[in-house]
């Protein structure tokens, strides 16, 4: 029993140490940012991100630090990551729009997935984690009601159908998101100027140029090259290390 | 009186000096070439708008032959101008670097001296390329090699051409400025004549305005110019040439394409020094003056006074949208759209920008408006500077009729769009919620949680099914037992013990089936019967069976058959 207590205390102390480390890193990052030492600030915030603190706010801070360090490509990359994690942060939306409008050189039409926007309209208003929790809860309620219906038959079929529909709708939206993440990968150009080639290796001819901060769709990956789509009709191959997947 | 006399003398002295200077600059002395062979000659020209006395006596390295004078008179738009060229042919006496010393030039008894000119005399003939490079050349220069971020730099592309040289098809490849490092604007071009090292050139200068965007050391790459130089052929046999190409026009002329390239230029861009209180400093860089004016010194409560603040000089005026003005709290102020009159030239953006404010007092009294100060970076002093306009005393009087004038009773002010004064990103997040861990579910976790209720329900259904199956199999066994017991009872009507055992077994199996029980003893059966009538029926039956079992009478087939039928009938009524 004593040994168990000892183990529990050790675990609690370890957790506190981790929390203290994170808080220290955050303070160091904030202080470095305020002293215009953006490289140190980026280093601290990225360490926090790699420690598992992968929320929208930390991504936003990293993006701001990259912007102040005049690395537009990585600033946009982290703003996009932040946007994927938190939808309704006005500071984030302002900074993202400001940097994109004033510093990203390539003009690009905003990709609008009409089907997605119409079918899963609520995604604009709630965060990913909330949407996931709603999907799981609705699904659980549906199965509890189904169980009651099967064993006791005291529930109207209408309630069952309503919960079935709602649960599957939310679940479908989440599955669609997972599909998009896995098969429709988006990436950001991080180098100042990127030549998009007709092929890879020495045979590739330069088709067009992209600049830091431009968003592209990753279509295929082959060794150290990636096939990217900028917009309809503008497709080509680039070196993998010049772009980073969001 | 004495002071007046001294001042008058000083004025005369300044006037004489200026007049002399004006006369001194009224002539040009130049040569047609600065590099010749020993067998060649140069033409020295003194150009002026009047005939001058030129003293050539101190030229010792050259033999001088006068080539006469030429006069050129022009009347353009009624404006008269005259040019007199006094030409002298100079033959070198020796090889080497010779010098035409400063020449004494006298006009109306006033002496002036020209600049010395050095001439290179070689033994061999001068090559064509050497000659071209002397007759035509290009040069690039910048107004400053060091500048601060935001401070403008002027880039000049100079094209020098000897007036005697004929050329055509000039193609200029303009300098390419790195868009990331500089914002460039083409200011324009100008053409003028210039004497370089004693040689006369027509000069065309293209000017570009550069605004640095990044700090560091940058190189402005060379610009290039190509053109066709037209020269006359030396014809040794004019008849032969004519017969060879009888239809050629200008066959005595030949065209050569020549290429010229400027030097590359290094520019160092420095970061602006930090200011102790950064928030108060404007983004202006240059040389600025500030002044302000107000349209009245007295104003009544509710009416307005108009204040103008004008900044002028040479600076990046377009970068400032608003001045950091502060007014006494007894005033409400409404700003008008800033008006500017800015030109872009070699001195950068020069002109004025005027900010207007309507001041509406809310309290009576005497108030001081201003001074209005502006902190900017002075490029001449290379330091931050604060300039202030004058201040004004404004007397606010109470309104005559209604002393309690409220602004709400006044005519509504014109509303304006709120505009950004300057641009930057919003700050980083500093609260501890930054440290909250990610709560998203991975695909695997999400699918697991999604399918978990389904599997739990499936498990429940399976358990239910197994339970029901088990129950069904017990019933089947009891049913078989019941049938077997009835059969045994019917077959052993003559054997008392066997018959009664089979009958008991039949009764137990029947009740167990009816009451959904797996096993009951004969004595326990009574407890499971629901109503009194059933209990009474069972008691009668129990007594009859016991009488039969423990009575002395031997087995009676008829009696047993009756008991069996009675039992079957009774069991039907039992609940």
Contacts between the chains, C-beta under 8 A, distances in Angstrom:
chain1	res1	chain2	res2	distance
A	19	B	435	7.7
A	22	B	435	5.2
A	23	B	432	7.4
A	23	B	435	6.7
A	26	B	432	7.8
A	26	B	434	6.0
A	26	B	435	6.1
A	30	B	428	7.0
A	30	B	430	5.6
A	33	B	428	5.7
A	48	B	434	7.8
A	48	B	435	7.3
A	52	B	437	5.8
A	52	B	438	6.8
A	53	B	434	7.4
A	53	B	435	5.6
A	53	B	436	7.2
A	53	B	437	5.8
A	53	B	438	7.3
A	54	B	437	7.6
A	54	B	438	4.2
A	55	B	433	8.0
A	55	B	434	7.3
A	55	B	436	5.4
A	55	B	437	7.3
A	55	B	438	5.8
A	57	B	429	4.4
A	57	B	433	6.4
A	57	B	434	4.6
A	57	B	436	7.8
A	58	B	434	5.5
A	60	B	428	7.1
A	60	B	429	6.2
A	61	B	428	4.3
A	61	B	429	5.8
A	61	B	434	6.7
A	64	B	425	5.9
A	64	B	427	7.4
A	64	B	428	4.8
A	65	B	428	7.2
A	67	B	425	5.8
A	68	B	425	7.9
A	85	B	438	7.6
A	85	B	440	7.7
A	91	B	426	4.5
A	91	B	427	7.9
A	91	B	429	7.6
A	94	B	425	7.7
A	94	B	426	5.6
A	95	B	425	4.4
A	95	B	426	5.5
A	98	B	423	6.8
A	98	B	425	5.9
A	99	B	425	6.7
A	102	B	423	7.0
A	128	B	440	5.6
A	129	B	438	7.9
A	129	B	439	4.3
A	129	B	440	5.2
A	129	B	441	7.8
A	132	B	440	6.5
A	132	B	441	5.2
A	132	B	446	6.2
A	135	B	446	7.8
A	135	B	450	7.3
A	136	B	441	7.8
A	136	B	446	7.4
A	136	B	449	4.9
A	136	B	450	6.6
A	139	B	449	8.0
A	139	B	450	5.6
A	139	B	453	6.3
A	140	B	453	5.1
A	142	B	453	7.7
A	143	B	453	3.4
A	143	B	454	6.1
A	143	B	456	7.3
A	143	B	457	5.3
A	144	B	453	7.2
A	146	B	457	6.3
A	147	B	457	5.1
A	147	B	460	6.4
A	150	B	457	7.6
A	150	B	461	6.9
A	151	B	460	7.5
A	151	B	464	7.3
A	171	B	450	6.0
A	174	B	446	6.2
A	178	B	443	4.9
A	178	B	446	7.4
A	182	B	443	7.9
A	192	B	180	7.4
